[in-house]
Amino acid sequence: MFIATLLTNPACPVLDRVTVESLRNAWGGGDAVWLDPGVAAEFALEAMPANRWDVWQGLQGVGVDLVVQLAEGRKKRLLIADMDSTMIQQECIDELADEAGVGAHVAGITARAMNGELDFEAALRERVGLLKGLPEEVIGSVIRDRITLMPGGRELLATMKANGAYAALVSGGFTAFTAAIAGVLGFDENRANTLGIEAGVLTGTVAEPILGKAAKVQALEEISARLGISPAQAIAVGDGANDLGMLGIAGAGVALHAKPSVAAQCDIRVNHGDLTALLYLQGYAREDFVA
């Protein structure tokens, strides 16, 4: 048995009954269940539709995401999330670079690295090198003044944890940021890279080994083993090429507002919904959300 979920941006609820019922009828699905009127609905299917990607493409044009997945085991016991452009709306290294006067240059490198055009570790070393001499105190001001949370993150964490799930923030960014974001959102643990700092200034170096694509996979496997579950019982979310490994082995790997080359390699693509999409995909209705 499969479940087809249609969802959209809660800030602009454009999902209508005609769209849902028309697709349900075309695919011979079960009764439609509204998880959140105007925002998310689902129905059961006996088989995976052969034309799902054609339908997906058509719905993208009207601001609706479509996901078809196995019904069994949808509710997950582990959330493993990327941070930059996933749990927050910025790339932390780009914000630091802007403070250092090299913002545009570093942002260009970041975009290419996240799109898989550059080796992640080499690109990180290059970008960190351009931050040499930046006062350590700038980190705190960037977190305070420049970083904003991705919509839906608080509900995602609170709801999954209230239902017994464990949450880990695993980032190719920096511990100074993940510690702050993990604390605000309620992650149980966080892993990231460590910036070199001496005498109150950034040294332009990052501690080795660098947490990249392989380390995210390792984190998912280690945490799953520690919890006594399999990676199939995890939902992972990210947007960059360095997230593809963990997205590929998690039971549900969600490409959230991802780079096109990244999304193309994922079965679950959320381009319009926010982080609450991860709750709808697990079958949670709006009234189940924990504030």
C-alpha positions as a printed NumPy array, in Angstrom:
array([[  0.   ,   0.   ,   0.   ],
       [  1.181,   3.499,  -0.872],
       [  0.195,   6.975,   0.308],
       [  0.021,   9.98 ,  -1.995],
       [  0.463,  13.301,  -0.191],
       [ -0.235,  16.691,  -1.751],
       [  0.941,  19.768,   0.1  ],
       [  1.761,  23.414,  -0.377],
       [  3.142,  26.426,   1.465],
       [  1.074,  26.997,   4.653],
       [  1.652,  30.727,   4.251],
       [ -0.143,  30.574,   0.883],
       [ -2.626,  27.672,   1.031],
       [ -3.542,  26.946,  -2.59 ],
       [ -4.416,  23.24 ,  -2.401],
       [ -8.072,  22.826,  -3.364],
       [-10.495,  19.934,  -3.225],
       [-10.802,  19.715,  -7.019],
       [ -7.061,  19.104,  -7.398],
       [ -7.017,  16.429,  -4.718],
       [-10.182,  14.633,  -5.837],
       [ -9.246,  14.754,  -9.513],
       [ -5.928,  13.059,  -8.852],
       [ -7.502,  10.563,  -6.466],
       [-10.044,   9.608,  -9.114],
       [ -7.452,   9.408, -11.884],
       [ -5.293,   7.093,  -9.805],
       [ -8.143,   5.085,  -8.299],
       [ -7.131,   5.995,  -4.765],
       [ -8.963,   5.699,  -1.469],
       [-10.878,   8.447,   0.291],
       [ -9.016,  11.725,   0.566],
       [ -8.014,  12.739,   4.095],
       [ -7.37 ,  16.425,   4.741],
       [ -4.443,  16.848,   7.116],
       [ -4.77 ,  20.636,   6.953],
       [ -7.458,  22.278,   4.791],
       [ -5.9  ,  24.169,   1.91 ],
       [ -2.421,  22.946,   2.837],
       [ -2.125,  19.141,   2.885],
       [ -4.171,  16.084,   1.957],
       [ -3.47 ,  12.404,   1.361],
       [ -5.065,   9.246,  -0.013],
       [ -4.114,   5.582,  -0.219],
       [ -3.065,   3.758,  -3.391],
       [ -2.685,   0.079,  -4.238],
       [  0.331,   0.629,  -6.5  ],
       [  2.915,   3.257,  -7.45 ],
       [  1.489,   5.279, -10.37 ],
       [  3.582,   5.014, -13.532],
       [  3.055,   8.69 , -14.366],
       [  3.78 ,  10.156, -10.936],
       [  6.674,  12.357, -12.127],
       [  4.621,  13.79 , -14.983],
       [  1.877,  14.623, -12.484],
       [  4.461,  15.989, -10.043],
       [  5.804,  18.317, -12.734],
       [  2.339,  19.609, -13.553],
       [  1.531,  20.302,  -9.915],
       [  4.777,  22.217,  -9.444],
       [  3.401,  24.852, -11.772],
       [  0.501,  25.564,  -9.408],
       [  2.605,  25.569,  -6.234],
       [  1.788,  22.053,  -5.036],
       [  4.228,  19.312,  -3.996],
       [  3.394,  15.634,  -4.533],
       [  4.997,  12.704,  -2.725],
       [  4.121,   9.029,  -3.153],
       [  5.644,   6.662,  -0.585],
       [  5.05 ,   3.342,   1.122],
       [  2.367,   3.566,   3.795],
       [  4.101,   1.191,   6.196],
       [  6.547,   2.762,   8.619],
       [  5.797,   6.384,   7.705],
       [  6.102,   7.715,  11.24 ],
       [  9.816,   7.94 ,  12.005],
       [ 11.766,   7.61 ,  15.227],
       [ 14.742,   9.736,  14.199],
       [ 15.01 ,  13.16 ,  12.568],
       [ 18.422,  13.972,  11.139],
       [ 18.674,  17.43 ,   9.627],
       [ 21.065,  19.676,   7.788],
       [ 21.249,  23.228,   9.149],
       [ 22.156,  25.826,   6.502],
       [ 19.28 ,  26.601,   4.127],
       [ 17.327,  23.802,   5.833],
       [ 16.689,  24.486,   9.522],
       [ 17.738,  28.11 ,   9.007],
       [ 17.217,  30.312,   5.962],
       [ 20.85 ,  31.326,   5.495],
       [ 24.298,  29.831,   4.83 ],
       [ 26.303,  30.74 ,   7.934],
       [ 29.653,  30.893,   6.161],
       [ 28.229,  33.345,   3.633],
       [ 27.02 ,  35.588,   6.448],
       [ 30.449,  35.501,   8.126],
       [ 32.101,  36.219,   4.781],
       [ 29.861,  39.233,   4.273],
       [ 31.11 ,  40.601,   7.586],
       [ 34.664,  39.989,   6.357],
       [ 34.035,  41.855,   3.108],
       [ 34.232,  38.794,   0.848],
       [ 30.548,  37.864,   0.865],
       [ 29.84 ,  37.699,  -2.859],
       [ 32.959,  35.661,  -3.609],
       [ 32.293,  33.132,  -0.855],
       [ 28.583,  32.888,  -1.695],
       [ 29.528,  31.916,  -5.242],
       [ 31.772,  29.117,  -3.984],
       [ 29.073,  27.946,  -1.561],
       [ 26.469,  27.742,  -4.315],
       [ 28.76 ,  25.66 ,  -6.527],
       [ 29.721,  23.354,  -3.655],
       [ 26.095,  22.788,  -2.628],
       [ 25.227,  22.044,  -6.248],
       [ 27.921,  19.36 ,  -6.355],
       [ 30.182,  21.253,  -8.756],
       [ 33.093,  21.478,  -6.292],
       [ 34.659,  19.118,  -3.784],
       [ 32.96 ,  20.021,  -0.495],
       [ 36.004,  19.708,   1.764],
       [ 38.33 ,  21.685,  -0.507],
       [ 35.684,  24.364,  -0.99 ],
       [ 35.166,  24.641,   2.775],
       [ 38.888,  25.065,   3.438],
       [ 39.077,  27.755,   0.745],
       [ 36.134,  29.689,   2.135],
       [ 37.269,  29.435,   5.759],
       [ 40.693,  30.7  ,   4.698],
       [ 39.068,  33.929,   3.548],
       [ 37.707,  34.5  ,   7.072],
       [ 41.176,  34.758,   8.624],
       [ 41.422,  37.659,  11.054],
       [ 37.687,  38.047,  11.616],
       [ 36.963,  38.732,  15.306],
       [ 35.375,  35.774,  17.109],
       [ 32.677,  38.068,  18.514],
       [ 31.271,  38.47 ,  14.989],
       [ 29.881,  34.933,  15.243],
       [ 27.544,  35.98 ,  18.03 ],
       [ 26.362,  39.079,  16.193],
       [ 25.704,  37.077,  13.02 ],
       [ 23.602,  34.565,  14.956],
       [ 21.667,  37.386,  16.621],
       [ 21.191,  39.719,  13.666],
       [ 21.427,  37.678,  10.476],
       [ 20.13 ,  34.158,  11.141],
       [ 16.433,  33.337,  10.835],
       [ 14.757,  29.98 ,  11.367],
       [ 13.122,  28.112,   8.489],
       [  9.319,  28.207,   8.953],
       [  7.896,  25.059,  10.516],
       [ 11.053,  24.011,  12.319],
       [  9.731,  24.514,  15.831],
       [  6.585,  22.492,  15.104],
       [  8.593,  19.74 ,  13.42 ],
       [ 10.922,  19.282,  16.389],
       [  8.293,  19.654,  19.088],
       [  5.842,  17.261,  17.431],
       [  8.323,  14.521,  16.601],
       [  9.907,  14.669,  20.045],
       [  6.496,  14.606,  21.751],
       [  5.894,  11.384,  19.838],
       [  9.117,   9.786,  21.035],
       [ 11.526,  10.654,  18.225],
       [ 15.184,  11.649,  18.612],
       [ 16.533,  14.676,  16.729],
       [ 20.071,  15.333,  15.496],
       [ 21.386,  18.408,  13.698],
       [ 24.266,  17.386,  11.414],
       [ 25.883,  20.204,   9.472],
       [ 28.804,  20.884,   7.195],
       [ 28.817,  24.298,   8.881],
       [ 30.225,  25.167,  12.272],
       [ 29.629,  24.102,  15.86 ],
       [ 29.312,  27.719,  17.035],
       [ 26.123,  27.917,  14.958],
       [ 24.747,  24.387,  15.371],
       [ 24.976,  24.616,  19.158],
       [ 22.879,  27.797,  19.12 ],
       [ 20.302,  26.521,  16.638],
       [ 20.061,  23.112,  18.327],
       [ 19.397,  24.854,  21.619],
       [ 16.665,  27.077,  20.209],
       [ 14.861,  24.295,  18.344],
       [ 15.365,  21.46 ,  20.809],
       [ 17.672,  19.068,  18.952],
       [ 19.036,  16.3  ,  21.161],
       [ 22.529,  16.589,  19.678],
       [ 24.457,  18.479,  17.028],
       [ 27.535,  17.778,  14.939],
       [ 29.459,  20.19 ,  12.721],
       [ 32.925,  21.514,  11.921],
       [ 35.035,  23.553,  14.326],
       [ 36.492,  26.896,  13.292],
       [ 40.075,  27.614,  14.318],
       [ 40.164,  30.505,  16.798],
       [ 43.191,  31.967,  18.561],
       [ 43.417,  35.095,  20.699],
       [ 39.842,  36.006,  19.837],
       [ 40.179,  35.921,  16.047],
       [ 39.511,  33.323,  13.352],
       [ 42.69 ,  31.641,  12.127],
       [ 41.339,  30.825,   8.681],
       [ 41.474,  27.101,   9.409],
       [ 38.95 ,  24.385,  10.219],
       [ 39.619,  21.351,  12.398],
       [ 40.21 ,  18.055,  10.618],
       [ 38.616,  15.751,   9.691],
       [ 35.972,  17.843,   8.009],
       [ 32.361,  16.828,   8.493],
       [ 31.098,  16.387,   4.954],
       [ 28.976,  13.96 ,   2.962],
       [ 30.524,  10.775,   4.39 ],
       [ 30.371,  12.075,   7.959],
       [ 26.638,  12.786,   7.626],
       [ 26.068,   9.193,   6.546],
       [ 28.211,   8.021,   9.446],
       [ 26.203,  10.147,  11.863],
       [ 22.927,   8.661,  10.647],
       [ 24.268,   5.127,  10.952],
       [ 25.847,   5.71 ,  14.376],
       [ 22.817,   7.403,  15.886],
       [ 20.447,   4.768,  14.474],
       [ 22.584,   1.986,  15.927],
       [ 22.748,   3.726,  19.298],
       [ 18.957,   4.066,  19.363],
       [ 18.523,   0.432,  18.353],
       [ 16.715,   1.29 ,  15.128],
       [ 17.539,   1.041,  11.438],
       [ 18.153,   3.996,   9.086],
       [ 14.785,   3.068,   7.544],
       [ 13.179,   4.466,  10.709],
       [ 14.77 ,   7.869,  10.127],
       [ 13.639,  10.903,   8.184],
       [ 16.479,  13.071,   6.859],
       [ 16.227,  16.545,   5.371],
       [ 18.725,  18.678,   3.472],
       [ 19.274,  20.768,   0.37 ],
       [ 22.864,  20.309,  -0.805],
       [ 25.043,  17.774,  -2.574],
       [ 26.748,  16.906,   0.721],
       [ 23.341,  15.758,   2.041],
       [ 22.713,  13.207,  -0.705],
       [ 24.359,  10.319,   1.149],
       [ 22.154,  10.583,   4.235],
       [ 19.064,  11.358,   2.147],
       [ 19.698,   8.192,   0.189],
       [ 19.93 ,   5.784,   3.125],
       [ 17.246,   7.277,   5.403],
       [ 13.806,   5.698,   5.234],
       [ 12.539,   9.085,   4.057],
       [ 15.074,  11.447,   2.502],
       [ 13.552,  14.882,   1.927],
       [ 15.148,  17.329,  -0.49 ],
       [ 13.818,  20.611,   0.906],
       [ 13.996,  23.599,  -1.458],
       [ 17.053,  21.798,  -2.806],
       [ 19.414,  22.617,  -5.623],
       [ 17.964,  21.157,  -8.876],
       [ 20.839,  18.701,  -9.321],
       [ 20.245,  17.475,  -5.757],
       [ 16.463,  17.237,  -5.973],
       [ 16.763,  15.242,  -9.199],
       [ 18.407,  12.43 ,  -7.211],
       [ 15.717,  12.269,  -4.521],
       [ 12.267,  10.66 ,  -4.487],
       [ 10.864,  13.111,  -1.944],
       [ 11.089,  16.705,  -3.118],
       [  9.492,  19.588,  -1.23 ],
       [  9.807,  22.835,  -3.154],
       [  6.753,  24.726,  -1.885],
       [  6.02 ,  23.464,   1.632],
       [  7.997,  24.428,   4.721],
       [  9.421,  22.123,   7.4  ],
       [  5.928,  21.097,   8.529],
       [  5.848,  19.128,   5.257],
       [  7.936,  16.494,   7.072],
       [  5.071,  16.075,   9.543],
       [  2.375,  15.798,   6.877],
       [  4.498,  13.205,   5.069],
       [  4.47 ,  11.106,   8.245],
       [  0.692,  11.352,   8.463],
       [  0.429,  14.011,  11.175],
       [ -2.537,  16.348,  10.829],
       [ -2.397,  20.018,  11.824],
       [ -4.28 ,  19.287,  15.054],
       [ -1.53 ,  16.816,  15.989],
       [  1.151,  19.496,  15.87 ],
       [  2.797,  20.505,  19.136],
       [  3.42 ,  24.242,  19.356]])
